[in-house]
Amino acid sequence: MSEGASYAAAGVDIEAGDRAVELMKEWVAKATRPEVVGGLGGFAGLFDATALTSYRRPLLATSTDGIGTKVAIAQKLGKHDTIGFDLVGMVVDDLVVCGAEPLFMTDYICTGKVVPETIAQIVKGIAEACVEAGTALVGGETAEHPGLLEPDEYDVAGAATGVVEADELLGAERVRAGDVVLAMASSGLHSNGYSLVRHVFFNRAKWTLDRVVPELGTTLGEVLLTPTRVYAKHCLELIQELNGADEKPLHAMSHITGGGFAANLARVIPDELSVRIDRSTWTPAPIFGLVGLLGDVALPELEKTLNMGAGMVAVLDPASADAAIQALAARDIPAWVCGEVTANAGGTVALEGAYAK
């Protein structure tokens, strides 16, 4: 008589999932806040919202995102403990641009086969990035999808919730003609455009991840896996420093992700104004030029796909620009004035000139 069907025979190992939870508990415990209630393992993460009663009019902000095809690089290299920064950065830095403090986050990992040590390494990175962002990791889900994903394949997504006082909300309605645009340096490619990047390096150039590239000073794989810079906590502190008094010189922020510099900055520019950006104010890291050179990618295509070295942007009164640059430098984030808001109608962002060599 044949043996009956089972979940394990179908490719789902519940015991492996339980072991993954045990291995990740150490890291999740580090990514907490005083408001977190209970621990890992419940059906829902709990967060004490009592603190919100001190707000005059609290607005909850929420964001969700994934890592994209950058996970393919982590899988090829067998290094899984850094992509958590890509996930957290993509999510919490979308919250901070409106002035919201990210309170808590949850993650979702799906894989063809649960390897507890791999899952724990992914969560380790997520937890460490949450600590850096000042947000709590209150729960998540690991799902095994045999037949849908290969055993060594996985994908990661997450969502976060934040809060901002209604009258402190940043956005296009605060932007004025004469404001300057302050760019904050990215750590590299971050987590956008990897479908193009992978196509250029692997399909066109036929490069391998272990190739040492003189222009990069290290291997291609190391540069492609450079974690996303997480700006949230630093930007919140900048907002508090500049906008803490009656005057609010910091007017808007933009997270430079998919769509590039111009498209993302345009999202916080009112229709009656426009922005002029001077490319000569910065030099993109060599990885950006290599993508363009090896792939014969036109500059407009590069700029609408990659961050080109600026991962976050602030729009503020010019009188506060120096203070903002100094405050960010103290947090090891290089920043520079790269453009200005003009009285020309259209809500457009134009990049002019050539990048500095």
C-alpha positions as CSV (number, residue, x, y, z in Angstrom):
1,M,0.0,0.0,0.0
2,S,1.4,3.4,-1.0
3,E,2.3,5.9,1.7
4,G,-0.2,8.7,2.1
5,A,0.5,12.2,1.0
6,S,1.9,14.7,3.5
7,Y,2.9,18.3,3.7
8,A,6.6,17.4,3.9
9,A,6.3,15.1,0.9
10,A,4.8,18.0,-1.0
11,G,7.9,20.1,-0.2
12,V,6.9,22.1,2.9
13,D,9.0,21.5,6.0
14,I,7.2,22.9,9.1
15,E,10.0,21.9,11.4
16,A,12.5,23.9,9.3
17,G,10.2,26.9,9.6
18,D,10.1,26.5,13.4
19,R,13.9,26.3,13.6
20,A,14.2,29.4,11.4
21,V,12.0,31.3,14.0
22,E,14.2,30.1,16.8
23,L,17.3,31.3,15.0
24,M,15.9,34.7,14.2
25,K,14.6,35.5,17.7
26,E,17.9,36.9,18.8
27,W,18.0,39.5,16.1
28,V,14.3,40.5,16.3
29,A,14.7,41.1,20.0
30,K,17.3,43.8,19.2
31,A,14.9,45.6,16.9
32,T,12.4,46.8,19.4
33,R,11.0,49.9,21.0
34,P,9.4,50.5,24.5
35,E,5.9,50.4,22.8
36,V,6.2,46.8,21.6
37,V,3.9,44.5,23.5
38,G,4.7,40.7,23.6
39,G,7.3,38.8,21.6
40,L,7.8,36.9,18.4
41,G,5.4,34.1,17.6
42,G,2.0,35.6,18.0
43,F,-0.5,35.9,15.2
44,A,-0.1,39.7,15.1
45,G,2.5,42.2,16.3
46,L,1.3,44.5,19.0
47,F,2.3,48.1,19.5
48,D,1.1,50.3,22.3
49,A,-0.4,53.4,20.7
50,T,-0.8,55.3,24.0
51,A,2.0,57.7,23.0
52,L,-0.2,59.0,20.1
53,T,-2.5,60.6,22.7
54,S,0.1,63.3,23.1
55,Y,-0.2,64.4,19.5
56,R,-2.5,67.2,18.6
57,R,-3.6,65.5,15.4
58,P,-1.6,62.4,14.6
59,L,-1.5,61.2,11.0
60,L,-0.6,57.6,10.4
61,A,1.6,56.9,7.4
62,T,2.2,53.5,5.8
63,S,4.5,52.2,3.2
64,T,5.3,48.8,1.6
65,D,8.0,47.7,-0.8
66,G,10.4,44.9,-1.6
67,I,14.1,44.5,-2.6
68,G,13.6,43.6,-6.2
69,T,16.0,41.6,-8.3
70,K,18.9,42.6,-6.1
71,V,18.1,39.4,-4.2
72,A,19.5,37.5,-7.1
73,I,22.9,38.9,-6.3
74,A,22.7,37.9,-2.7
75,Q,21.6,34.4,-3.7
76,K,24.5,34.0,-6.2
77,L,27.0,35.2,-3.6
78,G,25.5,33.2,-0.8
79,K,25.5,36.3,1.4
80,H,22.1,37.1,2.9
81,D,22.7,39.4,5.9
82,T,22.9,42.8,4.1
83,I,19.8,42.9,1.9
84,G,17.7,43.6,5.0
85,F,19.1,47.2,4.8
86,D,17.8,47.4,1.2
87,L,14.3,46.3,2.4
88,V,14.1,48.6,5.4
89,G,15.6,51.5,3.5
90,M,13.1,51.2,0.7
91,V,10.2,51.2,3.2
92,V,11.0,53.6,6.1
93,D,12.7,56.2,3.9
94,D,9.4,56.5,2.0
95,L,7.8,57.4,5.3
96,V,10.3,60.0,6.5
97,V,9.9,62.2,3.4
98,C,6.6,63.4,4.8
99,G,8.1,63.9,8.2
100,A,6.8,60.7,9.7
101,E,8.6,58.7,12.3
102,P,8.6,55.0,11.4
103,L,7.2,53.2,14.4
104,F,7.1,49.5,13.5
105,M,7.7,47.2,10.6
106,T,6.8,43.6,9.5
107,D,8.5,41.5,6.8
108,Y,7.5,38.7,4.5
109,I,9.9,36.1,3.1
110,C,8.9,33.5,0.6
111,T,11.3,30.8,-0.5
112,G,11.4,27.5,-2.5
113,K,12.8,25.7,0.5
114,V,13.2,27.0,4.1
115,V,16.9,26.8,5.1
116,P,16.8,28.1,8.7
117,E,20.2,29.6,8.6
118,T,19.5,31.5,5.5
119,I,16.2,32.9,6.8
120,A,17.9,33.9,10.0
121,Q,20.6,35.8,8.1
122,I,18.0,37.7,6.1
123,V,16.1,38.6,9.3
124,K,19.4,39.6,11.0
125,G,19.9,42.2,8.3
126,I,16.3,43.4,8.5
127,A,16.6,43.7,12.3
128,E,19.9,45.5,12.2
129,A,18.5,48.0,9.7
130,C,15.4,48.5,11.9
131,V,17.7,49.4,14.8
132,E,19.5,51.9,12.6
133,A,16.2,53.4,11.5
134,G,14.8,53.5,15.1
135,T,11.8,51.4,14.2
136,A,10.6,48.1,15.8
137,L,10.4,44.8,13.9
138,V,7.2,43.5,15.4
139,G,6.6,40.4,13.3
140,G,6.7,38.7,9.9
141,E,6.0,35.6,7.9
142,T,8.1,33.0,6.2
143,A,6.4,31.0,3.5
144,E,7.7,27.9,1.7
145,H,6.6,27.8,-2.0
146,P,8.0,24.6,-3.5
147,G,7.3,24.3,-7.3
148,L,6.8,28.1,-7.5
149,L,10.4,29.0,-6.5
150,E,13.6,26.9,-6.8
151,P,14.9,25.6,-3.4
152,D,17.6,28.3,-3.3
153,E,15.4,31.2,-4.4
154,Y,13.6,33.7,-2.2
155,D,11.9,37.0,-2.3
156,V,11.5,39.6,0.5
157,A,9.0,42.3,1.2
158,G,8.0,44.5,4.1
159,A,5.6,47.2,5.4
160,A,6.0,49.9,8.0
161,T,3.7,52.3,9.8
162,G,4.8,55.7,11.0
163,V,3.2,58.9,12.6
164,V,3.5,62.6,11.9
165,E,1.8,65.6,13.5
166,A,-0.6,67.0,10.9
167,D,0.7,70.5,11.0
168,E,4.3,69.3,10.7
169,L,3.6,67.3,7.5
170,L,6.2,68.0,4.8
171,G,5.2,68.2,1.2
172,A,4.7,70.2,-2.0
173,E,2.4,72.8,-0.4
174,R,5.4,74.1,1.7
175,V,7.8,74.5,-1.2
176,R,8.5,78.1,-2.3
177,A,10.4,79.7,-5.3
178,G,14.0,80.3,-4.2
179,D,14.2,77.2,-2.1
180,V,17.4,75.2,-2.7
181,V,17.6,71.4,-3.3
182,L,20.0,69.5,-1.0
183,A,21.2,66.1,-2.2
184,M,22.3,63.4,0.2
185,A,24.8,60.9,-1.1
186,S,23.7,57.3,-1.7
187,S,25.9,54.3,-0.7
188,G,25.7,53.1,-4.3
189,L,23.0,51.6,-6.5
190,H,20.7,51.1,-3.5
191,S,17.9,48.7,-4.5
192,N,16.6,50.0,-7.8
193,G,17.4,49.3,-11.4
194,Y,18.9,45.9,-10.9
195,S,17.1,44.4,-13.8
196,L,19.0,46.8,-16.0
197,V,22.3,46.4,-14.0
198,R,22.2,42.6,-14.2
199,H,21.4,42.7,-17.9
200,V,24.3,45.0,-18.6
201,F,27.0,43.2,-16.5
202,F,25.9,39.5,-17.0
203,N,24.2,39.4,-20.4
204,R,26.0,42.0,-22.4
205,A,29.5,42.3,-20.7
206,K,29.6,38.7,-19.6
207,W,31.2,39.7,-16.3
208,T,31.1,37.5,-13.2
209,L,30.5,38.6,-9.6
210,D,34.1,37.7,-8.6
211,R,35.6,39.9,-11.2
212,V,38.0,42.5,-9.7
213,V,37.2,45.8,-11.3
214,P,40.0,48.4,-11.0
215,E,37.5,51.3,-11.3
216,L,35.6,49.9,-8.4
217,G,38.5,49.0,-6.3
218,T,37.0,45.6,-5.4
219,T,34.9,42.8,-6.9
220,L,31.8,43.5,-8.9
221,G,29.8,41.4,-6.5
222,E,30.8,43.4,-3.5
223,V,29.8,46.7,-5.1
224,L,26.5,45.3,-6.4
225,L,25.6,44.0,-2.9
226,T,26.5,47.3,-1.1
227,P,23.6,47.8,1.3
228,T,21.1,50.7,0.8
229,R,21.9,53.7,3.0
230,V,19.0,54.1,5.6
231,Y,18.3,57.8,6.0
232,A,15.2,57.7,8.2
233,K,16.6,58.4,11.7
234,H,19.1,61.0,10.4
235,C,16.5,62.8,8.4
236,L,14.1,62.8,11.4
237,E,16.8,64.4,13.5
238,L,17.5,66.9,10.8
239,I,13.8,67.8,10.6
240,Q,13.7,68.2,14.4
241,E,16.8,70.4,14.4
242,L,15.6,72.7,11.6
243,N,11.9,72.7,12.1
244,G,11.8,72.6,15.9
245,A,11.1,76.4,16.2
246,D,8.2,78.4,14.9
247,E,9.9,78.8,11.5
248,K,9.9,75.6,9.4
249,P,12.7,76.0,6.8
250,L,12.8,72.4,5.7
251,H,9.8,72.1,3.4
252,A,9.9,68.8,1.6
253,M,11.9,65.7,1.0
254,S,12.1,63.1,-1.7
255,H,13.4,59.5,-1.6
256,I,15.3,58.8,-4.9
257,T,14.2,55.3,-5.9
258,G,12.7,53.8,-9.0
259,G,12.2,56.5,-11.6
260,G,15.3,58.3,-10.7
261,F,16.1,61.8,-9.4
262,A,13.8,63.9,-11.6
263,A,10.7,61.9,-11.4
264,N,10.9,61.4,-7.6
265,L,11.7,65.0,-6.8
266,A,8.8,66.2,-9.1
267,R,6.4,64.4,-6.8
268,V,7.0,67.1,-4.1
269,I,7.1,70.1,-6.4
270,P,3.8,72.1,-6.9
271,D,2.5,72.7,-10.4
272,E,3.2,76.4,-10.2
273,L,6.9,75.9,-9.7
274,S,9.8,74.0,-11.3
275,V,13.3,72.9,-10.3
276,R,16.7,73.3,-12.0
277,I,19.4,70.7,-11.0
278,D,23.1,71.3,-11.7
279,R,24.8,68.0,-12.5
280,S,28.2,69.6,-12.1
281,T,27.7,69.8,-8.3
282,W,28.6,66.1,-7.8
283,T,30.4,63.1,-9.2
284,P,28.5,59.8,-9.4
285,A,30.3,56.8,-8.2
286,P,32.1,54.7,-10.8
287,I,29.5,52.0,-10.8
288,F,27.0,54.3,-12.5
289,G,29.4,55.2,-15.3
290,L,30.2,51.5,-15.9
291,V,26.5,50.6,-16.3
292,G,26.3,53.4,-18.9
293,L,29.5,52.5,-20.7
294,L,29.2,48.7,-20.8
295,G,25.5,48.8,-21.7
296,D,25.6,51.7,-24.0
297,V,22.9,53.2,-21.9
298,A,21.9,56.7,-22.7
299,L,22.2,59.3,-19.9
300,P,18.4,60.0,-19.8
301,E,17.8,56.2,-19.4
302,L,20.4,56.0,-16.6
303,E,18.9,58.9,-14.8
304,K,15.4,57.6,-14.9
305,T,16.5,54.2,-13.6
306,L,19.3,54.8,-11.1
307,N,19.9,57.3,-8.3
308,M,23.2,58.5,-9.8
309,G,24.7,59.0,-6.4
310,A,21.9,60.9,-4.6
311,G,19.6,58.7,-2.5
312,M,17.6,61.4,-0.7
313,V,16.8,65.0,-1.4
314,A,15.6,67.9,0.8
315,V,14.0,71.1,-0.3
316,L,14.6,73.9,2.1
317,D,15.1,77.6,2.7
318,P,18.6,78.6,1.4
319,A,19.4,80.2,4.7
320,S,19.3,76.8,6.4
321,A,21.4,74.9,3.8
322,D,24.7,75.2,5.5
323,A,23.3,74.1,8.9
324,A,21.7,71.1,7.2
325,I,24.9,70.1,5.4
326,Q,26.8,70.3,8.7
327,A,24.2,68.4,10.6
328,L,24.2,65.6,8.0
329,A,28.1,65.6,7.9
330,A,28.1,64.9,11.6
331,R,26.0,61.8,10.8
332,D,28.4,60.7,8.1
333,I,26.1,61.6,5.3
334,P,27.7,63.8,2.6
335,A,25.3,66.4,1.4
336,W,25.5,69.4,-1.0
337,V,23.3,72.0,-2.7
338,C,22.5,70.7,-6.2
339,G,19.8,73.0,-7.5
340,E,17.0,75.5,-6.8
341,V,13.3,75.9,-7.1
342,T,12.2,78.4,-9.7
343,A,9.0,80.4,-10.3
344,N,8.5,78.7,-13.7
345,A,5.2,76.8,-13.8
346,G,5.0,73.2,-14.7
347,G,6.1,71.2,-11.7
348,T,9.0,69.8,-13.7
349,V,12.6,69.0,-12.7
350,A,15.3,69.6,-15.3
351,L,18.9,68.2,-14.9
352,E,21.4,70.5,-16.6
353,G,25.1,70.5,-17.4
354,A,27.5,67.6,-17.1
355,Y,28.5,65.6,-14.0
356,A,31.8,66.5,-12.5
357,K,34.7,64.2,-13.3
